[in-house]
Amino acid sequence: MSSWICVDSGIALKLVLDEPDSLSAERLWQSWLEQDYHLIAPSLFVFEIVSVLRKTVHRGLLTPEQGRRAIDEALALDVHLTAFRDLHERAWEIAHELERPAAYDAHYLALAEIVGCEFWTADRRFYRIAHPRFPFIRWLGNYAPPTN
């Protein structure tokens, strides 16, 4: 098994915001750290995080100070931003194959495919669309922490 995990911005956001599944995201993240996984994402990971947090502040759901703290926390997560020469082309192909209007999520899938690792997402809808063709995609909602 690869020592890499590709993680989407949705899971990282659940670590810095109080959202449904935040506790599951925390437990999953902790299990990755304990198992010494290296977390990777395409560079759009940061842009998505900043954009979502900005929208959250704009809508009045966080104060500007809370938004800045959340950005600091999210950017402090040890996620290696990675790009490969053929990443964008493969993301385009995946988005076309899945009949997606945008290729954001497809970049994560393409990265995981190139590296040969699991891709974890908080996006249930994308998971349901992609899983039949890409069995290495995992959905946070299916995560069950090990019982001791």
PyMOL commands that set and color helices and strands:
alter all, ss='L'
color gray80, all
select helices_A, chain A and resi 9-16+22-34+44-58+64-76+87-97+104-115+124-130+140-142
alter helices_A, ss='H'
color red, helices_A
select strands_A, chain A and resi 4-7+38-41+79-81+118-121+137-139
alter strands_A, ss='S'
color yellow, strands_A
deselect
rebuild
show_as cartoon
